[in-house]
């Protein structure tokens, strides 16, 4: 148990000694490069034996991998590849770290003319040397016909991992952690006509779920070119795959069941499924092919996922994100005790256990709270017990620098309750202030209570920031999310506009000093704001925004193929059909209405964006040129939709700050 001896002061003092990260004193408003910098630490992961901790850290402004010897002090080793983007790390064994990376490539051999983002895994040793490509000898991986995904490890085996390869179908390999080579242990069904990634028709296995023994027990099969799904399972002791559930592509949001784990009874699975409006955590009986008892359901928000114990895949809790932050409903008393002890030490804080050793005695823990506003990682040894600070995401951001974020809500014009997060500059009274309204991307996503470097930067420049969770946001139930379908530029946009009006009516915002700022879907909302409701805004900033819904839907169809593809099927359901809904799509495409703009307008877009192509911003620029409207357009070299490089983020923030100061001060 963590005792009172572990005061906050003792914990903070211990951290720099063990891992070499220091803190800085608070002062004036921090410069742009503090917020633009990639997080100093993310994904701190302990090796199974607890001897090493790996993490991602920035090297020369790009995410890289570092490995520290626990308790040894001194400099870590670093793995900093220059031709890929480092995404995440996990330990394949106590001696080998698996690094998940992405890269951009145009698959010209398949007739493609645009780049797409692909993924692969690289194994390195604890000295950050001897890199081995996982399944590098497979032609389909080497030629980038598919991605690979780590599923887990055989139980009790710390020298191998189980990897799924997605190419012309799904295959599972048992991969040697030392060499990266693998033996095929399972092949899903598949049938392809046409080219693999631009097929006219694909049926077969697209996902698989392992049981606690590491065996494939549930798989998702595409039944036809319409994208209907059949879930098949193997009962304990049988090799036969039987149908246990099915749903059509149109029924996915209501009837989809997500299998995530297994009970000690091998015929009882754990699944997420809708109970009324919200996602709940259930048991599922493979024999009777039916849902069993509810493990947990929150009355206000959807359940996110089951919490699986590292190494055993045993379900020990259910995670969900409430309006007040992340939570875990623990189903295992030992894990509940660990969590309670941590919350007793880090009072009024959000806590996430990010990794554990194989003996479940040592942990890395991520904490956000009053004294950790931007988030810090800690090393916790429950056997002694002791806690040491590893370091923080943004160590220069102190409690004094933090712009407080609080949950509010307001009613949309049709009476729908809209939750929102309001961030106020440090020391400000939030009365009649310049307002930046910041709709999130997705749009099937959501904001939360955690540290947001973008919103924090804007707020610390002296602006109040409102982040509305408009209809179409995920996590608040099926009805709320589906209320946004086919409502781009309509009710979804009204929710944003009504947030502006609420802030003005409450005396919080100056009606003459309002700017709409957004990224991705939020960039679309910014463009829609200045074109469809120009009377509300003094300015707008769109980062990687969508300007033309018709051409964006066409891009998705061409880029992802005309047969079964979850992305291609998803966007028409979300936005509309270019033929049937063409008139509405044109009426809500900002590029079609550039002549209405009266606000100052800034666009920022990465040239390597494969999610929303830069042509979307270029089409808006061309429309504004035709309408004789002034604008600024920053094309960011060598970066993508996420703006992964610190230099790109700094360029963006500095341009934004100058623009906002000119327009709103």
N, C-alpha and C positions, 0 to 999 in steps of 0.2 A: 504493500500500500504506500502511496505517496503521503508523507507526513508533513506536518507544519514546518519542519526543518527546511523544506524546499521553498523558501521565500522567493518572490520575484527577483529581488536583488541578487540573491545567490545564483539563481538560474542564469541571469543575464551576465553575471561576472564570469561564470564558468565557460560560457560558449566560446568566446574569442580564444581562450587558451587551447581548447580541444581542436577547433577547426580553422582558426585563423581569420575569422570574419569579425570586423569591428563595427562600431556605430559612429554616427556623426551627430553633432549638436544641431538643434533647430535654430533657424535664423529667419531671414526674410523669405519671401515667396521663392520657392525652388525653381531653378531654370528649366527650360524645356528638355534638356538632355537627361534630366533625372527621370522624367516620365517616359521619354522616348526610348530610354535604354531597355534592352531586354531584361527580364527579371534576373537578378543576380543568382538566384537559385530556383530551380523548379524540380519536382519529381525526385526528391531525396529518397533513395532506395537502399536498404540494407541488403548485403549479401546473405544467403541462407545461413552461413556460419557466424554472421555478425562481425566479421573482421574488417569489412570494407563498406563504405557508403558511396554510392554513385549518384550523380545528379547532372542536370543540364545547367550550363553556365555560359554566358557570352564570352566569346573570344573574337577580337577584332570586329565586334558588332554583330556577330552571327552566333546562333545557338550551337554549342559544342558540348562534349561530354567530359566530365572530370571524375576521378576516382580518388578518394581519400582513405588512408589507413586509419581506422577508428582509434582515437586516443594517442596516435603517434605524433601529431603535429607535423609541421613542415608542409612543403608544397605538394599539391596533388599531381598526378599525371593528367594529361589532356589528350583527347581525341577530337580533332577539329577538321573534319573533311570539308573540302572546298567546293565539291561538285554536287552536293546534296544538302537538303535541309534536315537537321536533326529534329525529330518530333518527340520521342520518348525513349525511356530506358527501362529495362527489367533484367533481373539476373537469370541467366540460363543455368548456371551452377555457381558454386562459391568461387570458382576460378575464372568464369567467363561471363561477360556482360553482353546482353543483346541490345542493340541500338536500332530503333525503328527510324527510318529516314524516308524522305520523299524526294522526287526529282521530276522535272518537267521534260517531256519528250513528245515529239511529233511522230506518230506511227505511220510513216509514209508507206511501209510495206503493206499496210492494211488500207491504203487509199485515203488516209486522213491528211488534212492540210493544216490543222490547228494543234497546238500542243495540249497535252493532258497531263494531269498530275498522277504519278504512279508511286508505289511504295515497295520497299524491300527492307530486309533486316541484315545487319552486320554484327558478327560476334568479335569481341576483342578480349584480351586478357586483362588482369588487374593492373598491369603497367601501361594500359592503353595501347598495346602493340598487338601484332599478329592478327590483323583483321581478316575475317573469313566471311564471305557472302553466304547467307543461308540459302540452301538449295541452288547454289550458283552453277552447279553442273547441269541443271535442268534447262533444256533448250527453251521451253516456254517462258521460264522466268528470265533467262538471260536475254531473250528477245522481247521481253516486256509484254507478253500476251496476257498477262494476268498479274495480280498482286498476291502477296503472301500475308498470312495472319497467324500469330501465335495463339494457340488455343489453351495451352497449359503444359503439364508435364505428367508422365506416368507416375502413379503414386509411389512415394519412397525412392524415386529415381532422380538424383540430382546431377546426372550426367547427360540427360536427354530432354528435349522439349518436343511437343507435338505441334506441328505447323500445318495449316491448311493452305493449299495453293489453288487460286482461282484463275483458270485460263479457259480451256474449252469445257470445263466442268470442275467439280470440287474433288480434290484429292488431299488426303492427310498423310503426312510423313513423320516418322520418328527420327528426329534430327540429332546428330551427335554434337554436343555443345562445344567440343574442341575443334572439329573440322568443318562444321556447317553442312556436311553431307547427310542425306537422309534415306531411309528405307520406306517405301510405300506400304502403309498399313491399312488404308481404306480408300475406296473409290466410290464417289456418289454417282448417281445416274445423270446422263446428259445426252442431249440430241441437239445438234446445231445445223441449221441450213444457212448458207451464206457465210460471210466472214465473222469471226468470233466476236469482235467488239462492235460490228455494225450488221448484226445478223437480222435477217427477216424473221427468223423464228428460233427461239431457244426454249427448250424444256429440260428440266433436270434440277439437280441439287444446288442450292445457292447458300445454304448455311447448315451447320450441324452443332449439336450440343453434346458435350461429354458428361458422363456420370462420374461419381467419386472414384471409380476405378480407372478413369481415363479412357473409357470405351465410348465410341459414338452410339448414342441411344436414341436421339431424336434428330430428325433432319427436316429441312424445309425444301420442298420440291415445287418448281414452277410447273403447273399442269398443262398450260397452253399459252399461245402467243398473246392472249389477253392479260396474262399476268396473274391468273388465279393460283392460289397456293394450296397445296396439300401437305399437311404435317404427318410424317410417318415416324413410327417408333418401333423399337425392338423390345419385347417383353424379356424379363430376366430369364436367362437360360435358353433363349431362342435366337436363331440367326435370321428369322423371317421379319421383314419390314411390313408393318400393317398400318393402314390409315387410321389416325386417331382424331383428326380435326381437319377442317378445310374452310376456306373463305375466299370470296372473289376479290378481285382488285378493288372494286367499288366498295366492298364491305370492310376494307382494311382498317379504317380508323375506329370502327365500332367492334368488329369481331376478331381482330387479330389477337392471338395469344403469343406471348413471348416466353418461351421455355428458357430458364436460366440456370437451373441446378437440379439436384436430386437429393431425396431423403436417404436415410440409412435403409429404408425399404426401397429396393431397386425399382419397384414399379410405381413409386410415388414421385412425381416431379414437382418442382416449384416453378410457378409461372406468374406472369403479370397479365391481367385481363380486366376488362371493364366490368365494374359492378355499378350499374346505372350510368352516371355521368363520368365517374372518375376511375382511373386505373387503380387496381388493388392487387395485393400479393395473395396468391392462392396456392393450395395444393392441387395437383391434377393426377387423377388415377388413370394410369395407362391401360389397365384392364377394362375398366368400365367406360373409358374414353370420356370422362366427365370431370368438371371442376369439383373439388372437395371443399374443405374448410377454408375460410379466409384467415390468412396469417396476420395481415395488417391492412388497414385502409384508413387514410386520413380524410376527414370530412370536407376539407377545403381544397386540397391540391392532389395531383396525381402522385402515386408512388413512382420513384425513379428506377430502382433496381434492388435486387437482393445483395446483401453483403456476404461474399464468400470468403471463408477463412483461407489465408494463403497456404498453399501446398496441399491442403486436404480437399479443397472445393466444398467443404461443409458449409451449409447455410447457417449463419449466426445472427443475421439481422436483416432489416429492410430499411433502405435509405429513401428519403424524400426531401424535397426542398420546399419548405414553408415560406410564406411571405416574410417571416422573421428570420429566415436563414436555413441552412441545411440541418437535418436531423437523422438519427438512426434509431429505429425501434428495435432494440436488441431482443433476440429470441434465445440467446445463450447467456447464462448468468455470469460466466467467467469474463466474457467480453463486456457485459454490462458493468461489471465491477471495475475493469480497466478504464472504461469510459467515465464512470462516476469519479474515480480517483483523479483523472486528468481534469475534469470539470471543477473539482474542488481546488485544484492548484491554479487553473486558468479561469478565474471567475468571469462570468458574463462574456464568454468568448465562444467562438465557433471552432470546433475541433474536428480534425479529420485524421484518422490513423492511416498513414500512407504506405507503410510497409512493416514487415515483421520478419524475424529470423525463423528458421525451421522449428526451433524449440518453443516458439511463441513467448519468449521472455524479453526480447529487445525489440524496440519499435522506433520508427520515425513518425513524428506527429506534426501536422500542420495546424497552426493556431492563428486566428484573426480575432482581435479584441481591442479593448481600450488601450492597452499598452503594446499591442502588435497590430497597428491599424492597416499596414500593408501586407501583413502575413509573415510569420517566421516558422522555420522548421526546427524541431527539437529532437534530440536523441533521448530515449527513455529506456532505462534498464529496470524492469519490474522486479528482478531478483535481488537487487541491492537495498533499496531502490535508489535511483539517481536520475537526474534530468540535466542535460546540457543543451545549450542553444547551439544549433548548427549555423544558422544565418537566415537572412530575410530576402524576400523578393525585391523589395526596394528599400535597402537599409538606410538611405538618406531621408526617407519620409518618417518623421517622428510624430508622436501624437499631436504636437503643436502645429505641425504642417498639414494635418489631415482635415479635409473638408467634411463635416458631418453629413451622413446620409440617413434619411429617415423615411419610413413608409407612410404614404398618404393614400387617399382615394378620392375620386370624384365621379359624378354621374355624367354619362354621355347624354346626348340630346334625346335618345330614345329610352333613357332610364337605366341602361346597363351600367353596373358599377365597374369602374376602371381603376385597378390598383396602380400605383406609381411610386417611384423613388425620387425624393427631392434632396438634392445636395446643395448645401449652403456654404459660401466661402468662410474660411476661419474668421471668427470675430464679427461677422456681418449680422445685421438684424433681419434680413430678408423682407424688407419693406420697399415696395416700388423700385425694384432693382431691374437691371437688364437681365433678360431671360434667354437662355439657350435651351430649347426643347430638343431632346435627343432620342428619337425612336430607334429601337434596337434592330439588328439584322434578323435574318431568318427567312420569312417572318415567324415560322414555327419555332421560336426560341423564346427566351425571357431573360430579363435582368434579375439580379438578386442583391443581397445585402453585402456581398463581398467587395473587395477593393477593385475599382475600375480606373485604370490609369488614364484613360481618355477623359472620362467625366471629371476625375480629380484635377487633371491639368486645367480644364476649362473653368472649373469652379474656383481654383486658386488664382485665376487671372482676374477674379472679381465679378463673376457671373453666377447667378443661381441656375442650376441645371435640373430639368424635369425629365425623367425617363418613364414614359407611360407604357403600361403593359396592355396595349390595345387588343381588341378582339382579333383572334388569329394567333395570339401568343400561346405557347404550349405550357402545359403543366397545371392549367386551371380547369381542366375538364374538357370533355368532348364537345359540348355545346358551345363553350367559349371559343375553342379553337376553330370549329367548323363555321362559326359565325363570321369568320374572316375569309372563307372560301368564296372566290369570285367577287371579293369586295375591295380589291386594290383600288385606291383612289376614291372609294365610296365610303362605306361605314368605317372601314379601318382608318381612313384619313380623317373622318369626322371625329374619331376618338382622340386623335392627336390635336386637331383644332380645338376640341372642347377642353383639352388640357390647358391650352394657351388661355382660353376664355376663363377657365376656373382660376388660374393664377392671377389674371388681371382683376377679376371680380373680388378675389380675396385680398387685394391690395399688395400682393407679393411682387408682381411684375409691372414694369412700366410698359404700357401698351404701345409706345412709340419705339421701344428698344427690344424687339423680339427677333431671334434668329433661330432657324430650324437647321439642325446639323445631324447627319446620319451616314451610316456605313452600310453598304450592300443593300438589303431591303430598306434600311434606314436612309440610304442615299436616294432610293426611289422616292421615299416619303418626303425627303427634302426637296427633290425636284417637283413632286406633286404639290407640295405646300406652296412653293413660289409661283406655280402656274395655275393651280385650281383654286387657291385661296390667297391671291396676292395681297389682299387688304390686311392680312394678319402679320406680315413679315417685313422687317427692315432688311434682312439678308438671309441667305441660305448657303450651306456647304454640303456638297454631296461627295462622299468618298466611295469609289467603286459602285456607283449607283446605276440603276436600270432606268433608261429614259424612254424606251419603246417596247411595249409589252409584246407586240406582234413579232418584231425581229428577235426579241429575246427567246420567245417560245420556238421560233424557227431555229435559232442557234442550238437550243437544247435537243431538238429533234435530230438535227444533222450531226451534232457532236456525239450524241449517245446512241444513235441508231434508231431505226423505226420499229424494231421488234420489241420483245420484252426488255424493259429496263426500268428499274425503280425510279430513277430520276426523270426519265422521259414521261412515264405515266403520272408521276407526282405533280409536275408543274401544270399541265392542263387542268387537273383536278383542283389545284390551288388557285390558278389565275383565270383559266378559261380556254376555250377552243378557238383557234384563229379563224375558223370558218363560221361556226355557229355564233360566236360571241364577238365577231370582228368589230362591229360598231361600238360596243361597250369598251373593248380594248383600246380602240383608237381614241375614244373620248376620255380615257383615263391614262393615256400615254403622254407624259410631260413634253416630249419632243414635238408632239402635234400641236402644242399650245404655247410655244415659246413667246409668241407675240403678247401674251398676257403679263409677262414678268415685269414687275416694277422694282423688285428688290435687287440689291447687289448680290452677285452670285459667283461662287467659287466651286470648281470641280477638281478633284484629285483622283488619279487612277494609276495603278501599277501596270506597266506595259506587259508584264508576264502573267496577268490575271487570266486563269483558265476557268474561273467560276462565273464571273460577269466580264465578258470581253471588253477591252478598252473602247471598242467601237460603240458601245452604249453611250459613253461620255462624248465620244466624237460626234455621234449623231445629234446629241443635245447641243454641242458647240455649233454644228452646221445649221441647226434650226435657229439658234440665236443669231448667228450671222445673217441668215436670211431675213430675220425680223428686225435687224439693226439694234440688237440688245447687247450691251457690254457684259463681259464676264472675264474671269480668270480661269485658266485651265493648266494644272500642273501634271505633267506626265512623268511618272516616277520610273526611272531606268532600273532594270534588273530586279524588280520585285513583283510580288503577286497579290492575290486578293487579301491575304492576311497582313501584308506589309511586315514581313518577318525580320527585316534588317533594321537595326537601330538608326542607321543613317537615314533610311527612308522615313521612319517615324519622326525623327527630329526635323527633317525637312517639312513634313506635313504639319507638325505642331507649330513650328515657327511661322509658317505661312498662315495657319489658322489664327494664331495669336495676333499677328499684325492686322489681319482682315477684321477680326472681331473688335479689336480696339478702335479701328477706324470707323466701324459701322455703329457700335453700340455705346461707346464712351462719350 
